[in-house]
Amino acid sequence: MTGQPLSIFQVAGRAMSAQLTRMNTTASNLANVGGTASTAEAAYKTLKPIFRTSFDAASGLSTVDVQQIVTAGEAPTKRYDPANPLADKDGNVFDAAVDETRELVDMMETARTYQNNVEVMQTAKSLVIDTLKLGR
């Protein structure tokens, strides 16, 4: 922190940035549904952001940032498919274990949260403009 109190615009902006990261990881997960690899290690693993909340004593506001992005969810699924060019010596391939339904729900929730923060910024902007008009 810079020592200056956080503004509502900074809080909403950071929340929007965190949700954008969440949307990007969700999009990556959805793009890899049905992905296949020759080893369990090479198979795509679901990505999830870990958020960190910080309290700013000067303003009394809390903000959120992405602390890190981690792999989560189930392990890749081994499937016997000897005709697949990615099959190992035993004829197995490994499918990415991405839960498509969960990812779609996450995407909708993320979009709603992002939109809520846009509305917070629009409301704060309107209040600032209305306050400035009072001085006329």
Buried (B, 14 or more C-beta within 10 A) or exposed (E): EEEEEBEBEBBBBBBBBBBBBBBBBBBBBBEBBEBBBBEBEEBBBBBBBEBEEEEBEEBEBEBBBBEEBEEEBEEBEBEEBEEBEBBBEEEBBBBBBBBEEEBEEBBEEBBEBBEEBEEBBEEBEEEEEEEEEEEE
